[in-house]
Amino acid sequence: MSTLLKDIYSPAFYNHVAASLEKVIPGFRKPAFLELVLTDDFETKELKARMRHTTQALHVFMPAHFAEAAELLPAIIAQLKTDGFGAGRLEFLFLPDYIETYGLAHYESSMKALEHVTQYITGEFAIRPFLLHYYEPTLAQMLAWSRHEKYEVRRLASEGSRPRLPWAMAVPALKKDPAPVLPILENLKNDPSEIVRRSVANNLNDIAKDHPQLVLQIAAQWKGASKEVDALIKHGCRTLLKQGHPEILNHYGLSAKNIRLTSFELNTPVVHIGGNLEFVFRIKNEQTAEQLVRIEYAIYYLKQNNTHAKKVFKISERLFLPHEEVTITRRQSFRRITTRTFYPGLHRLGLILNGDEKEVKSFELSAN
């Protein structure tokens, strides 16, 4: 059985989904749809290409006028649910993609369709071109959605307006000035849904990468509103914490002055690609009072151009009792993954306590 994500679009999937579409779309012909989708070059297509390919095949059988096609989407979703296709399945990203691809010139119909479709499969990617082409109206719509009764629509308001939404079309205006997004986040910071609050945190974390002072101001304003909001703020400030930003460290009372690092050793000074870096160290709270300690480590990955890219990993954050001392052992995988290329040569490992990098050691990454 394939483990490739793109293979969620499989012949079996299309066979089943075509049976559902045939019940709803007038003139839909299952054999013709399957022939359109399962082309000779289908296997060479990656995930996003397969999604768009599915969108285009569906378009052949949908009404020519987008407004009429958009009105069919709720019936399609209802039939899919009846036939056992539950909400949230990535395969059905082709439904909001249909709106993105064919609805850009039909703003009102597209907004209505996205509001419905996102309750079945997220419209966070499909909303992006509308932000580019109808910036102010779309932000106004998303502000209205932030008060919607359905949490999926409220999440679309926050997630779709992220300045740096991963794998999505860029919206440069949001990176330059996130101020229009702030009323949306304000409406959603106390949302009863954890999924929505996590989206607010992700949006704040995006903003922090370009406007750290703005997020620090928001953190100060929202502090103490509730334990849920406090957790949201901390997740939203995770990049600032990893960067050791002085103001956010002070915000959380994270001081590195009275923490001692000892016995830092690399158990595997030579690591083979596919293996693990193993290391050990000791931490002591030298205060006579308990102290909150955030423990992280940084890997300085060697790049192709012989420079290094730093990535910070969190180990834990907890209270240390007066004079408490602990030994910590960790391992970092260098198993081959699709999102990172490993280059043999000298890498570095740094240990970070409350934002302060205490010590750095080098290790060799070997291809053999």
N, C-alpha and C positions, 0 to 999 in steps of 0.2 A: 504494500500500500504506500502511495506517495506521501512524503512528508513536506513537499513544496507547497507553500501557501497558494501559489497560483492555481494549483490543482483543485481548489474548491470549485473552480469552473471546469467541471468534468462532463463527459458524455452522459453519465448517469444523472447528474444535476440537471442538465439541459432537457433530458428526456422527461424528467418529473415536472420541471417548471413549465415546460411547453404544454403539458397536459392541463395544467392550471390555467395558463393564458388562453388556451383554446376555448375554455368555458366562458370567457369574459369578453374577449376582443372580437368584434364582428369581422368575419372573413379571415380570421387567423387560421393558418394551416400548419400543423405541427411538422410534417415532413419537410415543407419548404423552409421553416424556421431552422430546423436542425441542419439542413443543407447549407444555409447561410452562415450559421455559427461554426460548424465543424469543418472548416476549410482545410486545405492541404497544409497551410502554414500555421495552423492553430497551435500546434505543440511548441512552436518557436516563440510564441507570444508570452510576455511576462504578465504579471497580475493586472497592472493598470491597463495594459493594452487589451487584455481579455475582457475587462470590464467595459471599456469603450466599444470594443467589437460587439459585445452583447447589446449595448445601447443602440448601436447602429442597426443591428439585426431586428431588434424590437421595433424600431422606427418604421421599418418597411410595412408593418401591419397596423400601426397606429393611425388614427385620423390625421389627415394632412394639416388641419388647422390645430395649432398648439393648444388653444383654449379647450377644444373638444378632447384632445388627447389627455390634457391635465385632468379633466373631469372623469376620465376612465381610471386614473391611478388609485383612488380609494376603492373602487370595485375590484381592481386587480389585487390589492393588498388584502381585502376581505376574503377573496378566493384563496389566496396563498395561505392565509391563516386557517381557513376551513380545511385545506389539504395538508395541514401539519407543518407548514413552514413558519416557525416561530419568529418573533421580532428579534432584531439585533444581529442577524446573520450577515456576515460580510459579503456573501455572494450577491446580496440584493442592493449593494451600493450602485448597481446600474440604474436603479429607480431614481434616486436624486440626481445621478449623472445624466439621466434623460432630461431632467428639468434644466440642468446646467447647459447641456449641449444644444437643446432646441427651444428653450424658453427665454433666452436672454432678451429678445425683442418684445417679450410679453410679460412685463414686470408684474402687473397685478395678478394675473393667472399663476405666475411662477411662485409668488409669495404665498398665495393660498395653497398651492400644491405642496410647497416645501413644509408649510405648517402641518399638513396632514402626514406627508411621507416621513418626516423626521420622527414621528411617533412609532414608526415601524423600523426604520434604519436611518441613522444619523445623516442630516443634511449639512453638516459642518463644512464639508469640502465644496458642495454645490453652491453655497451662499457666497463664496469668495468672488467669483466674477461679477455678481450683482453689487458687491461692495465697491468693486473697481468702476463699474459703469453707472451706478446709481448710489453714490456714496452716502449722501445725507438722507435720502428716503429709506435706504436699507438700514442705516443705523437707527432711524426713528422706528422702523418696523421691529428691529431687534429689541429696542427699549420697550416697546409694547409687549413683545413676546416674553420679556423678563417678568411680566405679571400674569402670564398664561396659567391656566389651571393644570395643564399637563407638564410634568417635570421634563419630559423629553424636549418640549418646545422651549422651556426656560433654559435648559442646557444649551440648546442651539444658539440662544442669544449670547451666552458667555463663550462657548467653545468656538463658535463661528467668527467671533470678533477678536480672537487672540491675535496679537501682532505677529507672532512667530509660530503659527499653527503648523506642526510638522506634516510633511508630505502634502501640503496644501499650496494653492496659488498665493503668492505674496501680495500683500496690500501695503505698499510703502507708506501711505498716509498714516496708518495705524502705528507703525514703528516710529515715525517722525513725531507724531502728537497723539498719544493715547487718551487725551482728555475726553473725547466723545464716548469712550468705552466706560468711563468711571461711573456714570449714573446707572448703567446696566449692572455693574459689579456691586454697587451700593444696594440695589434692589434685591440682589441674590445672595448677599453675604450671610443672611440668616435663613436661607432656604431650608425647608425641612428635609430635602433630599441630599444625602451625602454625595451622590454623583454630581449634583449641580454645584455644591460647595467645592468639591475637588476641581471642577472646571474653573470656578472663580480663582482658586489658588493657582492653577496652571496659567491663567490669564495674567495674574499678578507677577508670576515668575517670568513670563515673557516680557512684561513691561520693565521688570527690574534689570534686564540685560541691557536696556538702552536708557532707562531713566531711574537709576537706583534711588535717588533722593525722593522721587515721587512715591515710590513704594515704601520707603522708610517713613514718610509722612503718613501714609495710609495705615501702616502698622501701628504707629503711635495713636492715631485717631480711633482705630478699631479695637485696640488692646483692652481686654477685660469685658468686652460686650457679652461674651459667653464662652464656655469651654470649646464649643464647636468653632466659633469665630477665631479664637486663639489658635486652635489647631490649623485652621485654614490659613491664617497669617504665616504660621511657621512653615507650612508647606509652600506657600507662595514666596517665601524668602529663602528657599533652599539654595538657590544659586548664590545669593549674597553671603549665606553662611559658608558655602564651600569656598568662596573667594576670600573668606576671612575679613569681610568688610567691617571695619571698626565699630561703626554705629549700630549695626545689627547685632554684633557680638555684645556690645554694651546693653542693647535692648533686652537681651536674654540673660544678662549677668554672666557671660562667659569670659572669664579672665584666665590667662595662661600663666600668671605670675607665680603661683604657688603649686604648680604641677611639675613633677619631676619624671623624666623619661630615662630609663636605664635598660641595660641588657638587650639592646636592639641588635638582633642577629638575623642574617639571611640563612635559612637552612638549605636553600638551593641557590647558591650564587651563580650557577649556570642552569638556565631553564631551556628546555627543548620546546619548540613550537608544538603544541598539542598537549603539553604538560602543565604543571602548576608552579607558581612562585610561592614558596612557603617561608613565613617569617614569624618571629616571636619578639616580644618586648614586655617591659614592666612599666607600670604607671603608679605613682604614689602621690596622694594628696598630702601636701606638707603643711596644711593649715590645721589649726586646732578646732576648726568648724567644718561642717560638711560643705561640699562644693560640687556644683554641677559641672560635669566634664563631657564634652563632645569629642569623640574619638574618630578620626578619619585618617585615611592614607591616600597619597597621590601616586599614580603611576605616570612617569614621564616616558611616553611611548616614542621610540625612535621613528622618525618619518623618512620618506624616500629621499628628501633633500638634506638629510643629516641633521635636521633640527629636531626638537622634541615637542610633543603635544601633551599637555598635562590634563589628566582626568582624575577627579577626586571621588572617592568612595567612602561612604559613611559606615562605620562599624557599630557605634552605639552612642547614646547620650543618656547619662544617668547620674544620680547623686553618689558621690564618694563620701564615706564617713570620715571623720577626723583621722588623719594619718593612715587611712586605708591604702593598701598596696595590692595590686592585682597583676597577674601574668596573662597576656593575651597572645593567642596563636591564630594566625590567619593564613589563608591561601588565596591566590589570585589565578584564575584560569587563563591560559594562553591557547585554549582550544580554538581551532580555526572557525571563524564566524563570517557571515556575509557582510556584516556592517563594519568590519575593521580588517585592514591588511597588516599583518605583522612583518616587520623587517628585522632580520638578524643584526645583532650588534649590541652596543652598550645602551641599556635602559637605566632608569633610576626609580627608586622607591623612597618617598618621603612620608614621615609620620607627623600628623597634625593634631594638636591638642588645643581645643578652644580657639581654633582659627590660627594658631601659631605653628608653623612648620619647625619642629624641634630638631629633626635630624634627617639626613638623606644618605642613602647608600646606593651604590651602583651594582647592577647584575648584568650578566651576559645572556642574551636570547640567541639560541642556536637553532639553525635549521636542521641539524643532524639529530 
